[in-house]
């Protein structure tokens, strides 16, 4: 009798142990294994993303400082808008002129065949108009000297205008398909070199991306001996900015 009871207890313990083992195995395969697979998939996805980031940085890297990637589309549109916004560019130049207390004489644009880009903006049109009669009085033009449309002097003026078109050091062919750029030459007059430095700092601190391609400086009337202590400095800034086409 006692032996049968012991055997029943042993069988019950074995059955209970087998049941517990089955439960643990079920929990492992139903919960633990899927979690491990999910973690492995996430690790693989992260590795792929990191590899893509490295590849993009290597393609974009040309020796310049790397710009951290930003995920916010609104912030990216502030830096590279989806429109040309030429009026905002002109207002920005006017604001920098006021902040730095300098004088902008003219702005020449090169939109690289972009629509809505005027080639030249002159802030001293009245002075130019007033000077024309004097030039005509000093050097009258007869009927015989009137240049024909195909005259060499006309072609020379056209070539000079072409040479004055601002060109960026960045090639348009190297830009992504939807990215466009506009280059401008800003002729500015300053009283000190510090004002020119202030102009460049203001451009670098703008929210929209502006790239200073070149800066040419010179004193007006360099062919004459400078006798004025407060003679102004003239400079020509070539700047490029970018925008996207949707």
C-alpha positions, 0 to 999 in steps of 0.5 A, spaced: 500 500 500 505 504 501 509 502 495 503 504 491 502 511 494 510 512 493 509 511 486 503 515 485 507 521 488 513 520 484 509 519 478 505 526 480 512 529 481 514 527 474 508 529 471 508 536 474 516 537 472 514 535 465 508 540 465 513 546 468 518 544 463 513 545 457 510 551 460 517 554 460 519 552 453 512 555 451 514 561 454 521 561 451 519 560 444 512 564 444 516 570 447 523 570 448 525 568 441 521 573 437 524 578 442 531 576 440 529 576 433 526 583 433 532 586 437 537 582 431 533 586 426 533 592 429 541 592 430 541 590 423 537 596 421 541 601 425 548 598 422 545 599 415 543 606 417 550 608 419 553 605 413 548 609 409 550 616 413 558 614 412 557 613 405 553 620 404 558 623 408 564 621 404 560 623 398 559 630 400 566 631 404 570 635 400 575 637 405 570 642 408 567 642 415 561 636 416 554 639 417 550 635 422 544 632 419 538 635 421 531 631 421 526 638 421 524 639 414 522 646 417 529 648 419 532 645 413 527 650 409 530 656 413 537 654 410 535 652 403 528 654 401 524 651 396 523 658 392 528 663 389 526 668 394 530 674 390 526 679 394 528 677 401 535 676 398 535 684 396 532 685 403 538 681 406 543 685 403 539 692 405 539 690 412 547 688 412 548 695 409 544 698 415 547 694 420 555 695 418 554 702 416 557 701 409 554 703 402 552 698 397 553 701 390 550 695 385 548 688 385 549 683 379 546 677 379 547 670 375 541 666 376 544 660 371 538 661 367 533 661 373 526 665 372 525 671 375 532 673 376 534 680 374 541 681 372 543 688 375 540 692 381 543 699 381 542 704 387 545 710 384 541 711 378 540 718 378 547 719 378 548 715 372 543 719 369 546 725 371 552 724 368 550 722 361 549 729 358 556 731 360 559 725 357 555 726 351 557 734 351 564 732 351 564 727 346 559 728 341 557 722 336 556 724 329 551 720 325 558 716 322 560 714 328 553 711 330 555 703 332 551 698 328 548 692 331 554 688 328 559 693 330 565 691 334 564 696 339 557 693 340 560 686 341 566 689 345 561 691 350 557 685 350 563 681 351 565 686 357 558 685 360 558 677 360 565 678 363 562 681 369 557 676 370 558 673 377 560 666 377 561 661 383 567 657 384 561 651 385 560 648 378 552 647 377 553 640 374 556 638 381 549 640 384 544 635 385 538 634 380 533 639 384 538 644 387 539 650 384 544 656 386 544 664 384 551 668 385 551 675 386 556 680 386 555 686 391 559 692 390 560 695 397 564 701 400 566 702 407 570 706 411 574 701 415 577 694 414 573 692 420 566 694 416 568 689 411 570 684 416 563 685 419 559 684 413 562 677 412 560 675 419 553 678 418 553 673 411 556 667 415 551 668 421 545 668 416 539 663 417 539 661 410 546 658 407 550 663 403 557 662 401 562 667 400 566 665 393 571 671 393 572 678 396 576 683 392 578 690 395 581 696 392 581 704 394 577 708 389 582 712 385 588 708 386 592 711 380 592 717 384 597 718 390 592 718 396 592 724 400 586 723 404 587 720 411 579 718 411 579 715 404 574 709 403 575 702 401 571 699 395 570 692 395 567 687 391 563 681 394 561 674 390 556 670 394 552 664 392 546 661 395 542 655 394 534 653 393 530 647 391 525 646 386 519 642 388 
